[in-house]
Amino acid sequence: MSSQSGCKYMVMKFSHIVFDWDGTLMDSANKIVSCMQSAAASANLPIPADNEVKNIIGISLIPAIQRLFDIDVKQSEEVSLYYKTAFIKADHIPCPLFDTVTETLSDLQNHCTLGVATGKARRGLERAWHACNLASYFDASRCADEALSKPSPDMLLQLLNQWQVDAENVLMVGDTVYDMQMAEAINMPRLAVSYGVHKAERLLKHEPIGIIDCFSEIKQYLR
């Protein structure tokens, strides 16, 4: 595993890699936090702390809002509209990718089939792809409006079915416990990143093959 755990790297062979988006490839946490706080203010709800919002990043929007504010579905839908309005307004300035993402994906694409499993809606992912010109790297993707919310493994099961591969041949890469949990549920190998929204000690509980501090370190786990 990574230097954080003090263990050796577990090098494995994978035919496919699935990436979470926010917090793993794109540095979008601060924008998500500010837009959720703006939505709370618009809905006359208590303004959540930064860490409270970061804890629900990765879950699909309505379940995330329900969990964050402890409100029913109808009120959550109202808050989600405020959130989407704030996010689209803020998204005229695209979020940056994390360091080494583009060049590492370019290298990985030569050896593995790449996919995305994200809590974003399809429209949001397409907008992010357009902003950073990454769409061509990914063979398949599943979004929040196409599958059950993380930590359900539904997104991964759909991708496995599309690719006709077994879970053991696919690596899930993410920054939240929800990414780890959905892979763990189907015995899919998983790799955590330390630079996202959830701390390493939480991620380690789900037995990833390692934790990386920079995106390019993923190559040290691949054969």
C-alpha positions as CSV (number, residue, x, y, z in Angstrom):
1,M,0.0,0.0,0.0
2,S,1.0,3.6,0.1
3,S,3.5,5.3,2.3
4,Q,0.6,6.2,4.6
5,S,0.2,2.6,5.6
6,G,3.8,1.6,5.6
7,C,3.1,-1.5,3.5
8,K,4.5,-2.6,0.1
9,Y,2.6,-1.8,-3.1
10,M,0.1,-4.6,-4.1
11,V,0.7,-4.8,-7.9
12,M,-2.1,-6.4,-9.8
13,K,-3.4,-6.8,-13.4
14,F,-6.7,-5.2,-14.3
15,S,-8.4,-5.0,-17.7
16,H,-10.7,-2.1,-16.6
17,I,-10.5,0.8,-14.2
18,V,-13.5,2.8,-12.9
19,F,-13.0,6.2,-11.5
20,D,-15.2,8.4,-9.2
21,W,-15.2,11.9,-10.5
22,D,-15.6,14.6,-7.8
23,G,-12.7,14.5,-5.4
24,T,-10.8,11.8,-7.4
25,L,-10.3,13.4,-10.9
26,M,-11.7,16.9,-10.4
27,D,-11.0,19.2,-7.5
28,S,-14.6,20.3,-7.1
29,A,-15.3,19.9,-3.3
30,N,-15.1,23.6,-2.5
31,K,-17.6,24.5,-5.2
32,I,-20.0,21.7,-4.1
33,V,-19.8,23.0,-0.5
34,S,-20.4,26.6,-1.3
35,C,-23.4,25.8,-3.6
36,M,-24.9,23.5,-1.0
37,Q,-24.6,26.3,1.6
38,S,-26.2,28.7,-0.8
39,A,-29.1,26.2,-1.4
40,A,-29.6,25.9,2.3
41,A,-29.8,29.7,2.7
42,S,-32.3,29.9,-0.2
43,A,-34.5,27.2,1.4
44,N,-34.3,28.8,4.9
45,L,-32.5,25.8,6.3
46,P,-29.5,25.9,8.8
47,I,-26.3,26.4,6.9
48,P,-24.2,23.2,7.1
49,A,-20.5,23.3,8.0
50,D,-18.0,22.6,5.3
51,N,-17.1,19.2,6.7
52,E,-20.8,18.2,6.9
53,V,-21.2,18.9,3.2
54,K,-18.0,17.1,2.3
55,N,-19.2,14.0,4.1
56,I,-22.1,13.6,1.7
57,I,-20.2,14.3,-1.5
58,G,-20.4,11.2,-3.7
59,I,-24.0,10.3,-2.9
60,S,-26.7,11.1,-5.4
61,L,-28.1,14.6,-4.9
62,I,-31.5,13.9,-3.4
63,P,-30.4,11.2,-0.9
64,A,-27.4,13.5,0.0
65,I,-29.7,16.4,0.7
66,Q,-32.0,14.2,2.8
67,R,-29.1,12.9,4.8
68,L,-27.5,16.4,5.2
69,F,-30.6,18.3,6.4
70,D,-32.8,15.4,7.7
71,I,-35.7,16.4,5.5
72,D,-38.3,14.6,3.4
73,V,-38.1,13.9,-0.3
74,K,-40.4,16.8,-1.3
75,Q,-38.4,19.4,0.6
76,S,-35.1,17.8,-0.7
77,E,-36.3,18.3,-4.3
78,E,-36.8,22.0,-3.6
79,V,-33.3,22.3,-2.1
80,S,-31.9,20.4,-5.1
81,L,-33.3,23.0,-7.5
82,Y,-31.6,25.7,-5.5
83,Y,-28.4,23.7,-5.5
84,K,-28.5,23.1,-9.3
85,T,-29.1,26.8,-9.9
86,A,-26.2,27.8,-7.8
87,F,-23.9,25.2,-9.3
88,I,-24.7,26.0,-12.9
89,K,-24.1,29.7,-12.1
90,A,-20.8,28.9,-10.5
91,D,-19.8,26.4,-13.2
92,H,-19.0,29.1,-15.7
93,I,-15.5,28.8,-14.1
94,P,-14.7,25.1,-14.5
95,C,-13.2,23.2,-11.5
96,P,-9.6,22.2,-12.1
97,L,-8.4,18.6,-12.5
98,F,-6.0,17.3,-9.9
99,D,-2.3,17.3,-10.7
100,T,-1.2,14.6,-13.3
101,V,-4.8,13.5,-14.1
102,T,-4.7,14.2,-17.9
103,E,-1.3,12.7,-18.6
104,T,-2.0,9.7,-16.3
105,L,-5.3,8.9,-18.0
106,S,-3.6,9.2,-21.4
107,D,-1.1,6.5,-20.3
108,L,-3.7,4.3,-18.6
109,Q,-5.9,4.3,-21.7
110,N,-3.2,2.4,-23.6
111,H,-3.4,-0.5,-21.2
112,C,-6.9,-0.6,-19.7
113,T,-10.5,0.3,-20.5
114,L,-11.5,3.3,-18.4
115,G,-14.9,4.2,-17.0
116,V,-16.6,6.6,-14.5
117,A,-19.1,6.0,-11.7
118,T,-20.2,9.3,-10.3
119,G,-22.8,10.9,-8.1
120,K,-23.1,13.6,-10.7
121,A,-26.1,13.6,-13.0
122,R,-25.4,12.8,-16.7
123,R,-25.8,16.5,-17.7
124,G,-23.2,17.5,-15.0
125,L,-20.7,14.9,-16.1
126,E,-21.1,15.8,-19.7
127,R,-20.5,19.5,-18.8
128,A,-17.4,18.6,-16.8
129,W,-16.1,16.4,-19.7
130,H,-16.6,19.3,-22.1
131,A,-14.8,21.7,-19.8
132,C,-11.7,19.6,-19.4
133,N,-11.8,17.7,-22.7
134,L,-11.6,14.2,-21.1
135,A,-14.6,12.5,-22.6
136,S,-12.5,10.5,-25.1
137,Y,-10.6,8.7,-22.4
138,F,-13.7,6.9,-21.1
139,D,-15.4,3.9,-22.7
140,A,-18.4,3.9,-20.4
141,S,-19.9,5.8,-17.4
142,R,-22.8,5.6,-15.0
143,C,-24.3,8.7,-13.3
144,A,-26.7,9.4,-10.4
145,D,-29.7,9.6,-12.7
146,E,-29.0,6.2,-14.3
147,A,-28.5,4.0,-11.2
148,L,-29.1,3.6,-7.5
149,S,-27.0,6.0,-5.4
150,K,-23.7,5.0,-3.9
151,P,-22.9,3.0,-1.8
152,S,-25.2,0.7,-3.7
153,P,-23.0,-1.2,-6.2
154,D,-25.6,-0.7,-9.0
155,M,-23.4,1.6,-11.0
156,L,-20.6,-0.9,-11.0
157,L,-22.9,-3.9,-11.7
158,Q,-24.2,-2.0,-14.8
159,L,-20.7,-1.4,-16.0
160,L,-19.6,-5.0,-15.5
161,N,-22.6,-6.1,-17.4
162,Q,-21.9,-3.7,-20.3
163,W,-18.2,-4.8,-20.4
164,Q,-18.9,-8.4,-19.8
165,V,-16.1,-8.7,-17.3
166,D,-15.8,-10.0,-13.7
167,A,-15.4,-7.7,-10.7
168,E,-12.0,-9.2,-9.9
169,N,-10.6,-7.8,-13.2
170,V,-11.8,-4.2,-12.5
171,L,-10.2,-1.6,-10.2
172,M,-12.4,1.0,-8.5
173,V,-10.7,4.3,-7.7
174,G,-12.3,6.8,-5.4
175,D,-11.9,9.3,-2.5
176,T,-15.0,8.4,-0.3
177,V,-16.1,5.6,1.8
178,Y,-19.1,5.3,-0.6
179,D,-16.8,4.4,-3.4
180,M,-15.0,1.9,-1.3
181,Q,-18.3,0.4,0.0
182,M,-19.9,-0.1,-3.4
183,A,-16.8,-1.9,-4.6
184,E,-16.5,-3.9,-1.4
185,A,-20.1,-5.1,-1.8
186,I,-19.2,-7.0,-4.9
187,N,-15.6,-8.0,-4.0
188,M,-14.1,-5.5,-6.5
189,P,-10.6,-4.4,-5.8
190,R,-10.4,-0.8,-4.8
191,L,-7.8,2.0,-4.6
192,A,-8.4,5.1,-2.4
193,V,-7.0,8.6,-2.9
194,S,-5.9,10.6,0.1
195,Y,-6.4,14.1,-1.4
196,G,-10.3,13.9,-1.6
197,V,-13.0,14.6,0.9
198,H,-12.7,11.6,3.3
199,K,-9.7,10.9,5.5
200,A,-7.4,8.0,5.1
201,E,-8.4,6.2,8.3
202,R,-12.0,6.0,7.2
203,L,-11.0,4.7,3.7
204,L,-8.7,2.1,5.2
205,K,-11.6,0.4,7.0
206,H,-12.8,-0.9,3.6
207,E,-9.5,-2.6,2.8
208,P,-8.4,-0.9,-0.4
209,I,-5.3,-2.3,-2.1
210,G,-3.6,1.1,-1.3
211,I,-4.0,4.8,-0.8
212,I,-2.4,7.2,-3.2
213,D,-1.3,10.8,-2.5
214,C,-1.0,11.8,-6.1
215,F,-3.1,10.5,-9.0
216,S,-0.1,9.4,-11.0
217,E,0.8,6.9,-8.2
218,I,-2.0,4.7,-9.5
219,K,0.5,3.3,-12.0
220,Q,2.5,1.7,-9.2
221,Y,-0.4,-0.6,-8.5
222,L,-0.9,-1.8,-12.1
223,R,1.0,-4.5,-14.0
